[in-house]
Amino acid sequence: MKIIGTGSAIPSLSVTNDMLSVFLDTSDQWIRTRTGIVERRIISDENLKDLAVEAAKKALEEANMDGSQLDYIICSNVVNYYVTPSLSCLISGEINAACPCVDLNAACSGFVYGLDMAQAYQLAGKAKNILVICAEEPTRMCSWKDRNTAVLFGDGAAAVVVTEGDDFKASYITAKYRPEILYYQRALEDCPFVTYQQRGVPMYMNGKEVFKMAVNASIEGIERILKETGHTADQVDHYILHQANMRIIETIRNQLHQPVEKFPHNIERLGNTSSATIPILLDELNKGGKLKQGDTILLSGFGAGFTAGTCLFTWTMN
């Protein structure tokens, strides 16, 4: 498998830490020192589907491909306005696609999960050209009265087009049962036969436990992938990690004994956009000319579940 096109789209509204301090008991210093976040993009008058379609069209354009040439669409999404039809179906109708499509919810690990699924479909001979897209609005999952969660998130979408090739060397995805440290519960419709009362619960996060799980899961995945592919940590040119918290990224970097320049980041500008963080950053690096022919790239994502995913590939788009 190889990537032949990337694209991303973010909301127009930029919300700074100072803007949040108007209605939350917080400050720019409090947020910046604990997370590394300075501002984030939040959906206001846009909708998530349109951002997703924009990202998909940009990826298809770079791949020099029309939506009708896609064999499969895999969309990573945690929550959006529609429960059904799936977000992938809504996207397909806007990009001239006529192929099977599916949504997956692996939380912030969704992009790596999607790539792993795409490669499996290719190896099975069921699909050649696949759109892997992540579209997320986690700002609609948290309570905007809770400074521990509301300050962390932003919205956005990003996509890649993959086709047959030999760039992808290995992937490793996991899931561990830890729902108590990070969850969001949405109320369902009333039913006369339900004997208990259901209430929606805004996102809850046990920050210390999530921090430990994220670092351990990422290091475990990275070390396994390096061993499987015969690479050393020094041979990786770019570590593109889920943008959840700069402290997490720095802890992982220090444990791997790697230089700062190998760990690009945009969390200071965009916050945590769930599964969209990795492909948004990948697109920024691609469009910014930061990725060179033959570069070795390692992706690592971690999120609620507790899920994690790591993959390693060679960059050949240039």
C-alpha positions as CSV (number, residue, x, y, z in Angstrom):
1,M,0.0,0.0,0.0
2,K,1.1,3.6,-0.6
3,I,-0.3,7.0,-0.1
4,I,-0.9,9.0,-3.3
5,G,-2.8,12.0,-2.0
6,T,-3.5,13.9,1.2
7,G,-6.0,16.7,2.2
8,S,-7.3,18.4,5.2
9,A,-9.9,21.1,6.2
10,I,-10.3,23.0,9.5
11,P,-13.0,25.4,10.7
12,S,-12.6,29.1,10.2
13,L,-13.1,30.1,13.8
14,S,-10.0,30.3,15.9
15,V,-10.6,30.2,19.7
16,T,-7.7,31.3,21.9
17,N,-7.1,30.5,25.5
18,D,-7.9,34.0,26.5
19,M,-11.3,33.7,24.8
20,L,-12.0,30.6,26.9
21,S,-11.0,32.4,30.1
22,V,-14.0,34.7,29.7
23,F,-16.4,32.0,30.7
24,L,-14.2,29.3,32.2
25,D,-12.1,29.4,35.4
26,T,-8.9,29.1,33.4
27,S,-6.1,31.2,31.8
28,D,-3.7,31.1,28.9
29,Q,-0.9,30.2,31.2
30,W,-2.9,27.4,32.9
31,I,-3.8,25.8,29.6
32,R,-0.5,26.4,27.8
33,T,1.7,25.0,30.6
34,R,-0.4,21.9,31.0
35,T,-1.2,21.0,27.4
36,G,0.9,23.1,25.0
37,I,-2.3,24.4,23.4
38,V,-2.6,28.1,22.5
39,E,-5.6,28.1,20.2
40,R,-7.9,25.7,18.5
41,R,-10.3,25.7,15.5
42,I,-14.0,25.1,16.4
43,I,-17.0,24.5,14.1
44,S,-19.3,27.5,14.2
45,D,-21.3,28.1,11.0
46,E,-19.8,25.1,9.2
47,N,-20.8,21.5,9.5
48,L,-18.6,18.4,9.8
49,K,-19.7,16.7,6.7
50,D,-18.7,19.7,4.5
51,L,-15.2,19.8,6.1
52,A,-14.9,16.1,5.5
53,V,-15.9,16.5,1.8
54,E,-13.4,19.3,1.4
55,A,-10.6,17.2,2.8
56,A,-11.6,14.2,0.6
57,K,-11.7,16.4,-2.5
58,K,-8.2,17.8,-1.8
59,A,-6.8,14.3,-1.3
60,L,-8.4,13.0,-4.5
61,E,-7.1,16.0,-6.4
62,E,-3.6,15.4,-5.4
63,A,-4.0,11.7,-6.2
64,N,-5.2,12.8,-9.7
65,M,-8.3,10.7,-9.1
66,D,-12.1,11.1,-9.3
67,G,-14.3,9.7,-6.6
68,S,-15.8,7.3,-9.1
69,Q,-12.4,5.5,-9.1
70,L,-12.6,4.6,-5.4
71,D,-13.2,1.0,-4.4
72,Y,-13.8,1.7,-0.7
73,I,-14.2,4.5,1.8
74,I,-13.2,4.1,5.4
75,C,-14.3,7.0,7.7
76,S,-13.1,7.4,11.3
77,N,-15.6,9.3,13.3
78,V,-16.7,9.3,17.0
79,V,-19.8,11.5,16.9
80,N,-21.6,13.7,14.4
81,Y,-25.1,15.0,13.8
82,Y,-26.2,11.9,11.9
83,V,-26.3,8.5,13.5
84,T,-27.6,7.1,10.2
85,P,-26.8,7.4,7.3
86,S,-23.1,6.9,8.2
87,L,-20.8,9.8,7.7
88,S,-18.9,7.8,5.0
89,C,-22.1,7.5,3.0
90,L,-22.8,11.2,3.2
91,I,-19.3,12.0,2.1
92,S,-19.5,9.5,-0.8
93,G,-22.5,11.3,-2.3
94,E,-20.6,14.5,-2.5
95,I,-17.5,13.2,-4.2
96,N,-19.1,11.1,-7.0
97,A,-18.2,7.8,-5.3
98,A,-20.2,4.6,-5.9
99,C,-18.3,2.2,-3.7
100,P,-18.9,0.5,-0.4
101,C,-18.2,2.7,2.6
102,V,-18.0,2.2,6.4
103,D,-17.6,4.2,9.5
104,L,-15.3,3.1,12.3
105,N,-14.9,4.4,15.9
106,A,-11.5,3.7,17.4
107,A,-11.4,7.2,18.9
108,C,-8.1,9.0,18.5
109,S,-6.4,5.9,17.0
110,G,-8.9,5.9,14.1
111,F,-6.5,6.9,11.3
112,V,-4.0,4.1,12.0
113,Y,-7.0,1.6,12.4
114,G,-8.3,2.8,9.0
115,L,-4.9,2.4,7.3
116,D,-4.7,-1.1,8.8
117,M,-8.1,-2.0,7.4
118,A,-7.3,-0.5,4.0
119,Q,-4.2,-2.6,3.7
120,A,-6.2,-5.7,4.7
121,Y,-8.7,-5.1,2.0
122,Q,-6.0,-4.6,-0.6
123,L,-4.2,-7.8,0.4
124,A,-7.4,-9.7,0.2
125,G,-7.8,-8.4,-3.4
126,K,-11.1,-6.7,-2.6
127,A,-10.1,-3.1,-3.2
128,K,-7.3,-1.1,-4.9
129,N,-8.0,2.6,-4.4
130,I,-9.3,3.5,-0.9
131,L,-10.1,6.8,0.8
132,V,-9.3,6.8,4.5
133,I,-10.8,9.9,6.1
134,C,-11.1,11.2,9.6
135,A,-13.7,13.8,10.5
136,E,-14.2,14.8,14.1
137,E,-15.9,17.4,16.2
138,P,-15.0,16.5,19.8
139,T,-15.9,20.0,20.9
140,R,-19.5,18.7,20.9
141,M,-18.7,15.9,23.3
142,C,-17.4,17.9,26.3
143,S,-19.1,20.2,28.8
144,W,-18.1,23.8,28.2
145,K,-18.4,24.3,31.9
146,D,-15.5,21.8,32.5
147,R,-12.1,23.4,32.1
148,N,-10.4,20.0,32.3
149,T,-11.9,18.8,29.0
150,A,-13.2,21.8,27.1
151,V,-9.8,23.5,26.7
152,L,-8.3,20.4,25.0
153,F,-10.3,20.0,21.8
154,G,-10.7,21.4,18.3
155,D,-12.5,20.2,15.2
156,G,-11.3,19.2,11.8
157,A,-11.0,16.6,9.0
158,A,-8.3,15.0,6.9
159,A,-8.0,12.3,4.3
160,V,-5.6,10.2,2.4
161,V,-6.0,8.2,-0.8
162,V,-4.1,4.9,-0.8
163,T,-3.5,2.5,-3.6
164,E,-1.4,-0.6,-4.2
165,G,2.3,-0.4,-3.5
166,D,5.0,-1.5,-1.1
167,D,5.5,1.6,1.0
168,F,3.8,0.3,4.1
169,K,6.1,-1.9,6.1
170,A,4.1,-2.8,9.2
171,S,1.2,-1.9,11.5
172,Y,0.1,-2.9,14.9
173,I,-3.3,-2.1,16.5
174,T,-4.5,-2.9,20.0
175,A,-7.4,-2.4,22.4
176,K,-7.6,-2.7,26.2
177,Y,-10.7,-2.5,28.3
178,R,-10.4,0.8,30.2
179,P,-13.7,2.6,29.7
180,E,-13.6,4.2,33.2
181,I,-10.7,6.6,32.3
182,L,-12.2,8.3,29.3
183,Y,-15.8,8.1,28.1
184,Y,-18.7,10.1,26.7
185,Q,-22.3,8.8,26.9
186,R,-25.1,10.0,24.7
187,A,-28.8,9.7,25.7
188,L,-31.0,7.5,23.5
189,E,-34.6,8.1,22.6
190,D,-37.2,7.2,25.2
191,C,-38.7,3.7,25.0
192,P,-41.7,2.6,27.1
193,F,-40.1,-0.8,27.9
194,V,-36.8,0.6,29.3
195,T,-36.9,0.2,33.1
196,Y,-34.1,2.6,34.0
197,Q,-33.5,6.3,33.3
198,Q,-30.9,7.2,30.7
199,R,-29.0,10.4,30.8
200,G,-26.3,11.7,28.6
201,V,-22.9,12.3,30.3
202,P,-20.4,14.8,28.8
203,M,-16.9,13.6,28.2
204,Y,-15.1,12.5,31.4
205,M,-11.4,12.1,31.4
206,N,-9.0,10.9,34.1
207,G,-6.0,12.9,32.9
208,K,-3.4,11.1,34.9
209,E,-4.5,7.6,33.9
210,V,-4.9,8.6,30.2
211,F,-1.4,10.1,30.3
212,K,0.1,6.8,31.6
213,M,-2.0,4.7,29.2
214,A,-1.0,6.9,26.2
215,V,2.7,6.8,26.9
216,N,2.9,3.1,27.6
217,A,0.7,2.1,24.6
218,S,2.7,4.4,22.2
219,I,6.1,3.1,23.4
220,E,4.9,-0.5,23.2
221,G,3.6,-0.1,19.7
222,I,6.7,1.8,18.5
223,E,9.1,-0.7,19.9
224,R,7.2,-3.6,18.4
225,I,7.1,-2.0,15.0
226,L,10.8,-1.1,15.0
227,K,11.6,-4.7,16.0
228,E,9.3,-6.2,13.3
229,T,10.8,-4.0,10.5
230,G,14.4,-4.2,11.7
231,H,14.6,-0.4,12.2
232,T,16.2,1.5,15.0
233,A,14.6,4.5,16.6
234,D,17.4,6.7,15.0
235,Q,16.4,5.5,11.5
236,V,12.9,7.0,11.7
237,D,12.8,10.4,10.1
238,H,9.4,11.6,11.3
239,Y,7.4,10.5,14.3
240,I,3.9,11.7,13.8
241,L,2.0,11.2,17.0
242,H,-1.6,11.9,18.0
243,Q,-1.8,15.5,19.1
244,A,-3.4,15.1,22.5
245,N,-0.9,16.9,24.9
246,M,2.6,18.2,24.4
247,R,3.7,16.6,27.6
248,I,2.7,13.2,26.3
249,I,4.6,13.8,23.0
250,E,7.7,15.0,24.9
251,T,7.6,12.1,27.3
252,I,7.5,9.6,24.4
253,R,10.3,11.5,22.6
254,N,12.5,11.5,25.7
255,Q,12.0,7.7,26.2
256,L,13.0,7.1,22.6
257,H,16.0,9.5,23.0
258,Q,15.2,11.3,19.8
259,P,15.7,15.0,18.8
260,V,12.9,17.5,18.9
261,E,12.9,18.0,15.1
262,K,11.8,14.4,14.5
263,F,8.5,15.1,16.4
264,P,6.5,17.7,14.4
265,H,3.4,19.1,16.1
266,N,0.5,21.4,15.5
267,I,-1.4,21.0,18.8
268,E,-0.5,24.5,19.8
269,R,-2.6,25.8,16.9
270,L,-5.4,23.2,16.5
271,G,-5.8,21.4,19.8
272,N,-6.8,17.7,20.0
273,T,-9.0,16.9,16.9
274,S,-9.3,13.2,17.9
275,S,-8.5,10.8,15.0
276,A,-8.0,13.8,12.6
277,T,-4.8,15.0,14.3
278,I,-2.4,12.6,12.6
279,P,-3.7,13.0,9.0
280,I,-4.0,16.8,9.4
281,L,-0.4,17.0,10.5
282,L,0.6,14.6,7.7
283,D,-1.1,16.8,5.2
284,E,0.6,19.9,6.6
285,L,4.0,18.3,6.4
286,N,3.3,17.1,2.8
287,K,1.9,20.4,1.6
288,G,4.7,22.2,3.3
289,G,7.4,20.2,1.6
290,K,8.8,18.8,4.8
291,L,8.6,15.1,3.6
292,K,11.3,13.9,1.3
293,Q,11.5,11.0,-1.0
294,G,12.5,7.9,0.9
295,D,11.8,9.3,4.4
296,T,10.8,6.8,7.0
297,I,7.6,7.8,8.8
298,L,6.1,6.3,12.0
299,L,2.5,7.1,13.1
300,S,1.3,6.5,16.6
301,G,-2.2,7.1,17.9
302,F,-3.9,6.4,21.2
303,G,-7.4,7.0,22.5
304,A,-10.5,6.0,24.4
305,G,-11.2,2.3,24.8
306,F,-8.2,2.2,25.4
307,T,-7.2,1.8,21.7
308,A,-3.8,2.3,20.2
309,G,-2.3,2.0,16.7
310,T,1.2,2.3,15.2
311,C,2.4,1.9,11.6
312,L,5.6,2.5,9.7
313,F,6.0,3.4,6.0
314,T,8.3,4.9,3.5
315,W,7.3,8.2,1.8
316,T,7.4,8.1,-2.0
317,M,4.9,10.8,-3.1
318,N,7.5,13.3,-4.1
